Amino acid sequence: MKFPKLFVCFSVALSILSSQAYAKEISVGGKNFTEQLILSSMTTQYLENKGYDVQERSGMGTAVLRNAQENGQVDLYWEYTGTSLISYNKVTEKLSPEKAYQRVKQLDGEKGLIWLSPSEANNTYALAMRKNHAKELGINTISDLARAINSGEKLVLASNATFYARDDGLRPMQKKYGFEFGRENIKRMDQGLTLPSLDSGEVDVAMTTATNGRIPALDLTVLEDDMDFFPDYALTTVVREEILEANPELEAQMNELSAKLNDNVMAGLNSQVDVDRKSVEQVAEDFLKEHGLK
């Protein structure tokens, strides 16, 4: 049976358009804290403006999100080099920021997960205290904190469940610095509550991250990690290899966005949500417009 030429041409064109539409479909993931919610919204809006059909899947736990990407349920999300290095790949040796990036790029690349160019944002873990309290006790570093606790000072720590259990979290940090808060002096809570609890005086020390927008707003002191325990946590886009193959322009597009991010930028964005109470979506949209990305 012969089909009219017009019908054949239309079918071919429709097939090409369908293929292009399929290639543009992408799912963007994000974790369940402010910075990640901002990044997933920002990426969703950015890629939609580029013509992608985006499904946003934010607010996920770290392990759940990683498994979702490995299983093909999430195509792209922002990850931290230290998280992949230690939590996913079980690398315990101390590496420079550049070597850490190259190692996770290699190890995850073998699993079909491609690390794009890292941003200049390094959201490593940190410990914070109220400025006046830290000054009163003469604590500027984590070593100072260890000496105070070993001398009998009873200080209560606010920690989220992840930091409490991580291989680069509380227990190995205490071992490195030679002290213990003691189980009775640790309060576990959502990460978004650790600094408010510190500010209210409910606790004396709080785990946080370097780009937390509440740090300057609450006039806190971040203790120096003087023994360099915490690894580098460079914020980087990770994409499934087959998605990059289907969308070769995606790498340059995401690298353009990544180049706009650093510690100060992320702390400012986080502060707009956590302190100024702006919506995640509005903060992300304003940033994109400010930098001509939307």
N, C-alpha and C positions, 0 to 999 in steps of 0.2 A: 504494500500500500504506500503510495507516494503522498507526502504532505506538501502543501503550497510553500514556496520559498519564504513568503512573509511569515508563515507560521513557524517555520524552522528558525528563522532569524530571531523571532520574538522569543522562542523557547531558549535559544542560546543566550540571549541578552538577560532573560529572567534568571537563568542558571548562574550567570556571572554575578548579577546583583545579589542573588541569594547567598552565593559564596562570600562576597564582600561583606554582606550584612552579618553573616555568621562569624567572620574573622574579627569583626568589630565588637562582638559580645565579650564582656569581661566582668569578672566578679572581684570586688575590692574588699579586703578584710581589714579588721582593726581590733585592737585589744580593748579592755574595759577600764581605761582611765583617760583623763582629759586629753593629754597629748595625742594619744592614739585616736581618740574620737575626732579630734580636730583634723588629724592627718587623713583619716579615712574619708571624712566629709570633703576636705580640700581636694583629695585625689579624685573622688567621685565627680565633683563639680568640674574639675579641670579636664578630666577625660571625656565627660559628656560634652563639654564645649569643643572638644576635638573630634566629636562625631561618634564616639563609642556608645554602645548600649550597655550601661553599667548597672550591675546589681551590687548594692552595698551591704556588707555583712559585718557590722561593727559590734563592739561590746563583748567580744569573746575572750575567754581565758587564754593565757599564753600557750599552754600545751594543746588545748583544743584547736586553736587557730593554726598552729604548726601542723597538726594532724590533718586539718581540713585542707591545707595547701598540698601536703604530700598525697592526699587522696583525690586531688583535683577539684575539690569543692570551692576552693578559693584560689584565684589566679595570681593575685598581687597583694602584698601588704608591706608595711614598713617594719623592719626588724632591726635589732641592735646586735652589733658584732659580738659583744660579750655573751649575750644570751645564746646565740647559736654555738659559739665556741665551747662554752662550758655546759649549758643545759642540754643541747641537742647532740653535740659531737664529743662531749666528755674529754675535752682537751684541758688539762690542768696546768700546763707549763705557762709561765709568765711570758707574754709576747708583747712586742711594741705594737702601737696602733696599726701601722702599715702591715706588719707580719700577721697580726690577728685578722685583718681584713682579707689578706691573701689566703690565709689558711681556711677561713670559712667559705670563701669563694670557691676554693678547690674542693673541699669536702662536700659542700651542699651542691656544687655543680655536678658531682658524681651521682647525685640523687635527682638531677633534672631541675634543680632550683638555682636560678641565676641571680647573683648579686650585681646590681648596677653600681654606678659611681656613688661612693659614700658622701653624705652631706658633711658639713662642718659642725653639726650638732652632736654632742657627746653626752648622752643622758645616763651617766654612770650613777651608781648608788652613792649616797652620802648620809651622814648623821648630822642632825641639827640640834641646837639648843637655843633657849631664849638668851639674847645677847647679854642682858644684865646678870643672869644666873651663871652663864659661862665665865664672864669676867670675874664674878664673885669667887668662883671656885678655881680660877686660873687655868681654865680649860680652853685650849686653842686647837689641839690636835687630838686624834684618837688615842695616841699614846698618853696624853694628859688625862683623858677620860679613863683609860685603863689604870693609871696610877691612883686616881681618885677613888675608883671602885675598890681596888686592891688595898687601899688605906682605910676602908670601912665606910665610904660614902655610899648611901643607899639611893640609887638613881633608877627611876622607872623608865623603861623604853616602850615606845609605841612602834609596832611593826605590823606590816601586813602579812598574810599567811605565806605569800610567795617568798618574801625576803627571809622569813623565819626558816623555810625549808630548803632554800637554794644551795647549790654547791659553791656559789660565790656570795653567799648571804651571811646571816647572823653567826651561826656556829663556827664555820671556818674563819670568819673575821675575828671572833673572840679568841680562837686558838692562835691565830697569827699574832695578835697583840697581847696574849697572855692574861686574859681576864674573863669573868663571866658576870652578866647581870644577875643571873639566878632566875629560875623559872617563875618565881613569885613576883619578880620585878619586871616581867614582860607582859604587855597588854597587846593582844592581837586584834586588829581591826581593819576595815577597808582602807586602802591607801589614801583615799581622799579625806580621811578623818585624822591621819597621823599628825599633820601640822596644826590643824585647829585644836586638837587635844593638847599639843605642846603649848600653843599660845594661851589656852585657858588655864594652864597649870595642872592639868590632870596627869600629865607625864612630864619627865625632865629631859628626855632625849627622844628624838623621833627619826625613824628612817625616812628618807626622802630621795629625790633624784635631782641631779644638777640643774635641770631646766624647769623645776617646779616654780610656777609663777607666784606662789604664796610666800616664797622666801624673802624677797625684798619688801613685800607688802606687810609682813608680820615682824620685820626688823629682827631676823634670826641670824645666828652665827652658824655657818657650816664648818664643821670640824675638818681640819686638814688630814687627809689620808697619808700621813707622813711615812708609812711603810709601804705605800703603793700596793695596797691589797686589792682594791677594786679594779677590775679590768676595764679596758676601753669599751664604750658602748656607742660606737658611731652609728647614727641613724641612717639606714640604707633601704632602698626599695629592693625587694626580692620578688622575682617573677618566675612562674613556671616556664620552662624552656619551650614547650610547644606553643605557648601563647606568644612568645617573642618571635618564633618562627612564622606564626600566622600574621603577626603584626610587627614587621621589622622596624617600623618607625617609632614604636613604643619606647624603645630604649632611650633614644635622643629626647623624646618628649618628657619622660620621667627624670632624666638627668638634668633637664632644664629647670624643672621644679625643685629638684634636690639641691641645686646650686644656690637657691635662694635661702636656704635654712642654715642657721647656726645656733649656738647656745642662747644668745641674747634674743634672737627672733623667736625661738620656741618658748623661752620664759615669758616673753611679752604676750604671745598668743595664749599661752596657758593662763596668764594673769587676767586677760580679758574675760575668760570664761569663769575661772575660779574666784576671782576677786570682784571684777566689775559686773559679773552675772550676765554677760552677754551669751546668746545662744551659740552653740558650736557651729551651726550652719552659717550664721551671720559672720562670725569671726573668720571662718574659712573663706567665705565669699569676699569679704572686705580685703583680705590678704591677696587673693588672686587678682582682684581689680586694681589694687595698689601697685602690683608688679606687672600689670599688663598681660595677665595670663587668663583673663576672662572678659 
